[in-house]
Structure formats: structure tokens, C-alpha cells
Amino acid sequence: MSTPENQVPELPSSTKLIMTLATVAMISGLLVVLVYEFTKPIIAENQRLATERAIFKVLPKAKSRLTYVIKQDKLVLANDKTAGQLIYAGYDKQNKLVGVAMNAAAQGYQDIVKILYGYTPDNGCIIGFDVLKSTETPGFGTKITTDKKFLANFKCLDAQLNVPQSALANAITTVRHGTKKHAWQIDAISGSTITSNAVGRMLNKSAQKLLPVVVKNLEALKQGKQ
């Protein structure tokens, strides 16, 4: 006759284990979805505020602005929640167009670097940029926002269009520190060439695509309409 000490405890069936794991997975998944849905509008609002601050930073003479979206090479009045390629037009107190702000992005040393840059149609210059997203290494990688010599590239970075106004007259490029010879070149930060090159690549790619559309619709932008 067996004693309680000799009895082997009954193991749970595989069905029970599977059901338990499935329940845990379902609850975990539900929690992830709930957290995502809860934080989604908060993240979106923070991004909107960051973009708002960046617009007036890269267009320092602007006192108000309008949002446009590109629709088949036309600029259509929109809002910040509109899907698509957005263009931000800045105006002074007299509602005169002082510049346009646009997004650009490229792979940096660690991750994608996203910026907003300002452009003045009157002289065809990129006049500054602000970083919207960057996870670059503290120090060299983040010098693009603090290095005075690097930022001097953007007092008037040449972004004039060619005669047909279909692309840049000269591609924006980043050159080795101390070798800049032309107004469309970016003098890289010594020791931070990867991030410096990323800025050059993203500005060239964005400007080649967006500036012809901006110039084509310049009169509509000046009047603040589509």
C-alpha cells in the first residue's frame, strides 16, 4: 500500500499549460496596445510642439505660419495632422513671406537623424536647421547643433535652382574640414564626419525634391493661399 510520501504529484496537462501561456500572452498584448493607444496622442502632440518651435527657430523673422502639403507638384493648404509631405511657410507682421521650412532625414552614425531646415526664396539660401530627432553619440555626434564653425555653413548655404528650375544648380555636399571652397559646400566637423555627411546628404536629397515645388508655387505662398 502506497503512502502519501511515495505518491508522485500529478503534472499539469499540456493543454492547461498552453491555455495559461495563451492567457498571459493575450493579457500582455492587450496591455501593450492600451499603453500605445494612451501614449500615441501625447507623443504626437510633443512632436507637433517640437516642430512648431523648430519652424520659428529656422525662420527667425517669421511671426506666423501656414502649413501646406504637396499634391502633384502643387501646394495645398493643410494642417499639421495632414498626411504627406508638409511645407511650412513663415510670414512677418505684415504677412510678407520670409521663408519656408521643410523636413529632411538621413542615416547618421547610430540611427536616423531628422531635421527641419529653413529656406529663403529671395536669395536661394538655406539659412539654418534644427534637429527634431537624433540618437547620435553625445559629444562629436551632437556637435552639429553646437559647433559655431559648422553652424556658420548655414548663414547662407547656396541652394539656388538651375535654369529650368527642376533641381539644384549645384548639389549640396559635405567636404572634409578646412577644404570648403564653394557656397553650396558644408565644412564638416573634425572628428564627426559621419553626422556631418548625414546633414549634407539629407539637405541635398530634400532640397533637390522640394525646392522646385516651392519655387513653382512661390506666388501662392506669398499670397498665403493655394
C-alpha positions in Angstrom: 0.0 0.0 0.0 1.4 3.3 -1.1 1.9 6.1 1.4 1.4 9.9 0.7 5.2 10.3 0.7 5.5 7.9 -2.2 2.8 9.4 -4.3 4.1 11.4 -7.4 2.2 14.7 -7.8 0.1 14.9 -10.9 1.7 17.0 -13.6 -0.5 19.6 -15.3 -1.6 18.6 -18.8 0.0 20.2 -21.8 -3.5 21.7 -22.7 -3.5 23.6 -19.4 0.0 24.9 -19.9 -0.9 26.1 -23.4 -4.0 27.8 -22.2 -2.1 29.5 -19.4 0.6 30.7 -21.7 -2.0 31.9 -24.2 -3.8 33.9 -21.5 -0.6 35.5 -20.3 0.3 36.4 -23.9 -3.1 37.8 -24.6 -3.1 40.0 -21.4 0.5 41.2 -22.2 -0.5 42.1 -25.8 -3.6 43.9 -24.6 -1.5 45.9 -22.1 0.9 46.9 -24.9 -1.9 48.0 -27.1 -3.5 50.0 -24.3 -0.2 51.7 -23.4 0.4 52.5 -27.1 -3.1 54.0 -27.6 -2.7 56.0 -24.4 0.7 57.5 -25.3 0.1 57.9 -29.1 -1.7 61.3 -28.8 0.8 62.5 -26.2 3.8 61.6 -28.5 2.0 63.2 -31.5 1.4 66.5 -29.5 5.0 66.6 -28.3 6.2 66.1 -31.9 3.9 68.9 -33.1 5.2 71.3 -30.4 8.8 70.4 -31.3 8.1 71.1 -35.0 6.3 74.4 -34.1 9.4 75.6 -32.1 11.7 74.5 -34.9 9.8 76.4 -37.6 10.3 79.7 -35.8 13.9 78.9 -34.9 14.9 78.3 -38.5 12.7 81.2 -39.7 13.6 83.8 -37.0 11.9 86.6 -38.9 8.5 84.8 -39.0 5.7 85.8 -36.7 3.0 83.5 -38.2 3.0 80.5 -40.5 0.8 78.3 -42.7 1.0 74.6 -43.4 0.9 73.2 -47.0 1.0 69.7 -48.3 2.4 68.7 -51.7 -0.3 67.4 -54.1 1.0 66.6 -57.6 3.6 69.4 -57.6 1.1 71.8 -56.1 1.0 73.2 -52.6 -2.4 72.8 -50.9 -3.3 74.5 -47.6 -3.4 71.8 -44.9 -3.0 71.4 -41.2 -0.3 69.8 -39.1 -2.2 66.4 -38.9 -2.4 66.1 -42.7 -0.6 63.1 -44.1 2.0 63.6 -46.8 5.0 65.9 -47.4 4.4 69.1 -45.4 5.8 72.5 -46.2 5.7 75.4 -43.6 5.6 79.0 -44.9 6.6 81.7 -42.5 5.3 85.3 -42.6 6.3 88.5 -40.8 4.0 91.0 -39.1 3.0 92.5 -42.5 2.1 88.9 -43.7 5.1 89.0 -46.1 6.7 85.6 -46.9 10.0 85.5 -45.1 10.9 81.8 -45.7 9.9 78.2 -45.9 10.7 75.3 -43.6 10.9 71.7 -44.7 11.8 68.3 -43.2 14.9 66.2 -44.1 16.3 62.9 -42.8 19.3 60.6 -43.3 21.1 57.8 -41.6 23.6 59.1 -39.0 26.2 57.2 -37.0 23.7 55.3 -34.8 20.2 56.0 -36.2 18.1 58.2 -38.5 18.7 61.9 -37.9 15.7 64.1 -38.7 15.9 67.9 -39.1 13.8 70.9 -40.1 15.6 73.5 -42.2 14.8 77.0 -43.3 15.0 78.3 -46.9 14.7 81.9 -48.2 13.4 82.1 -51.8 14.6 85.7 -52.2 18.3 84.7 -52.2 18.0 80.9 -52.6 19.7 80.1 -49.3 19.3 77.5 -46.6 19.6 79.7 -43.5 19.6 77.2 -40.7 18.3 73.9 -39.3 17.1 72.3 -36.1 17.3 68.7 -35.1 13.9 67.0 -34.5 15.3 63.5 -33.8 18.8 62.3 -33.1 20.4 59.5 -31.0 23.9 60.3 -32.0 26.8 59.8 -29.6 27.0 62.6 -27.1 30.0 64.8 -28.0 31.1 64.6 -31.6 27.7 63.4 -32.9 25.7 66.2 -31.3 28.1 69.0 -32.3 26.0 69.7 -35.4 23.8 71.7 -33.1 26.5 73.5 -31.1 29.7 73.8 -33.2 29.8 77.5 -34.2 32.0 76.9 -37.3 29.7 74.2 -38.5 26.6 76.3 -38.0 28.3 79.1 -39.9 27.8 77.0 -43.0 24.1 77.8 -42.8 24.2 81.6 -42.7 23.6 81.3 -46.5 24.1 77.7 -47.8 23.7 78.1 -51.6 20.5 76.2 -52.7 19.7 78.1 -55.9 18.0 76.2 -58.7 19.2 75.5 -62.2 17.8 77.5 -65.2 14.9 75.1 -65.8 14.2 75.3 -62.0 14.0 71.5 -61.9 16.8 70.8 -59.5 19.6 72.5 -57.6 22.2 74.3 -59.7 24.9 72.7 -57.5 24.4 69.6 -55.3 24.9 70.3 -51.6 27.8 68.3 -50.4 29.8 67.9 -47.2 33.6 68.3 -47.6 36.5 67.5 -45.3 37.1 70.0 -42.6 39.0 73.0 -43.8 38.6 72.3 -47.6 35.4 74.2 -48.3 35.6 76.3 -51.5 32.1 76.9 -52.6 28.9 78.3 -51.1 27.0 75.0 -51.6 29.6 73.0 -49.7 29.3 72.2 -45.9 32.6 72.2 -44.0 32.5 69.1 -41.9 33.2 68.9 -38.1 36.6 67.4 -37.5 36.0 64.0 -35.8 32.3 64.0 -36.6 32.3 63.3 -40.4 29.6 60.7 -40.4 27.0 63.0 -38.8 28.3 66.0 -40.9 27.9 63.9 -44.0 24.4 62.9 -43.0 23.4 66.6 -42.8 24.8 67.2 -46.3 23.0 64.1 -47.7 19.7 64.9 -46.2 19.7 68.5 -47.2 20.7 67.7 -50.8 18.1 65.0 -51.1 15.3 67.1 -49.6 16.2 70.3 -51.5 16.5 68.6 -54.9 13.0 67.2 -54.4 11.2 70.0 -52.6 12.7 73.3 -53.7 11.5 73.1 -57.3 7.9 72.6 -56.0 8.4 75.6 -53.6 9.7 77.9 -56.3 6.9 76.8 -58.8 4.3 77.7 -56.2 6.1 80.8 -54.9 3.3 83.3 -55.8 0.7 81.2 -54.0 2.9 81.1 -50.9 3.5 84.8 -51.0 -0.3 85.4 -51.1 -0.9 82.8 -48.4 -3.2 80.7 -50.4 -3.3 77.6 -52.6 
